[in-house]
Amino acid sequence: MDFTPVTFHLKDERTAVLSAPTAEDAAEMVAFLKDVAAETEFLIAYPEERQAMTEAQEAAFLQHKHEDPNALMLMCRVEGRLAGTCDVSFGSKIKVAHRGTIGISVRREFWGLGIGTAMLRELIAVARRRPGTLQLELDFMEGNQRGRALYEKMGFRVVGVKPDAIRLKSGELRHEYAMMLKL
């Protein structure tokens, strides 16, 4: 899916740019995914699960995302540095074509500067322009209060819970919450 780049200012007045990544961004995306997996326990993958990821695999994935009319991935750069990514995938089957599913991650050093808000705002706008899309959905892990606050600020509401859906390496079980934004 095509996306026209958007420039905005962070809370600290630096300039940020949202754009759709291309296959040429693969190496930087692989490094980003490995980095953010190590920065928080609230992403679904542990850092070692990202170690096998290759630049070629990521380039193919990014190319597929770019060509898929039912998906959009965005990246946010601050002063040329990859600060965050997000994506939305819309249902391709008739029964679920009205739904979009969102994922988002931001480097810890950029938390609280408005990147998550800007990325979600763009994904919501894309969904609203897409004919037939009625709702956006996302999941978050128990304990992720920062994420939950962002999602609620953007209008998402908790619609369900999957008890003990996440098992940490320590053996601790955590709930996963489903959220939805009606468009």
N, C-alpha and C positions, 0 to 999 in steps of 0.2 A: 504494500500500500504506500502510495506517495505521501510525503509530508513536506510542507514548506517550512524551512527553519524559522524559529522564533527566538528573538533576543529579549532578555528581561534583566532586571537588576535584583541582586540578592539583598537581603536585609543589611549586609555590611557594605553595600553600594558597588560591589564588584559586578561586572557584566557576565551573564551566563547565556549560553546558546543551546537551544533544544534542536536536535536534528535526528533524522533517521540514520542509523549506522549502515555502512556498506561492508562488503567483504574485505575492503582495504583496512577496516577498523578491527579486524579479527584479533590480531596480536594484543592490542590494547584492551579489547573486551575480555580476552582470556585472563590477562593479568588482573583486571578489575574484578572479575568474578571470583578469582582466587583470594584477592585481598579482602573483599567484603565478607566472604564466607568466614574469614578469620576474625572479623571485627564484631560480630554479633551472633548470638545463639538463635536469633529469631528467623534466620533464613533456613530453608529446608535442607540444604546440603552443608556438610562439614567441609573444612578446607581440604582434607585428604581425598574427599570424593571429587574434588575439582582438579586434582593433580594430573589425572589421565587425559584431561581435555586438551585437544591440540588446536593449533591455529587453523589447520585445514578443516577440522570439524566445525569450528566456529564460523569460518568463512562460508561454508556450505549452509549452515544454519541461518546466518544473516542474509545470504542470498535468497534462501527460501522465504524468510520473513518479508523481504522486500517485494518479492513476486506474488505473495499470497494476498488476494483481495480481502481476505477475512482476518488479517492480522496487521498490527503495526507495532514496531519497536522504536523507542526513542532513547537517545542518549543526551546527557547534559554535560557540557564542557564549561569549565570555569577557568579563565586564563589559559586555555588550551588543554587543561587537564580533565580527564574523564571523572566526573563527580557523581553521576547517577545514571541509572537506566530504568526504564519501565516498558511494559508492553501490554497490549490488549489483544485477545483472540476472540473472534466472534464465531458463534455456532454456524456450521455450514450445512447441517441437516435441517429440514423444514421445522421439526418440532423444537429445535433449540436455536434457530436463527435469530431470535429476538434477544438473545443473551450475549453478553461479553464478559470475559474473565480477565482480571488485571493482576499483574505482578509488578513489584517495584523494589528497588534497592538504591541506597545512597551511601557513599563513603562517610564514615563516622566524622571525619574532620569537617564535613559540610552539613552535618545535622543542624537543624534549627535555623537555617538560612533562607528557607522558602523554596528549595528545589523540589521537594516532594509535592508541595502544593502546586507549583507550576506544572510539574509533569502530570499530576492527576487532572488538573484543570484542562490540559490539552487532550488527554485521553477521553475525558467526559465530553468535551466539545466535538471530538471526532465521532464518538458514539451517538451524540444527538443529531449529527448530520447524516448518519447512516440510516437509510430507509429501513423501517421495521424493527430497529433496536429499541427495546423497551426497558432493559435493565442491565446494570453492570454488577459484577460479583467479584468478591475477593475473600481470601481466608487469612486469618492471622493466628499466631500461637499465643496461648495463655502467657501472660506476663509482659507482652509487648505493648505497654501502655502508650509509648510515643507513637507507634504505628496506629493504634486504635484511636488516639486523639486526632491524628491527622485525618483518618478515614471518616470519623464522625464529623469533623469540621467541614469536610467536603460533601456531607449529606448521606454517607453510608450508615446503615443501621444493622445491628446484629439480628440475624434471622434464624440462627441455629447454632448448635454446638455438637461437636463430635468428641465425646468424652474419651480421654486417654488416646487420642489419635496420634500424638507425637511421643516418641520414646527417645530420650537423650542417651548419650553414651553411658552416663552414670546409672541408667536404669529408671530414672525419674520419668514419670508419665505426665504429659500435659494435654490439656484440652486444645482443640482447634475450633475457632469460631468462624462461622460463615457470615459475611456481611453482604448487603445488597443496597444499591442505589436505584430507585425507580426513576426513569427518565420521563 
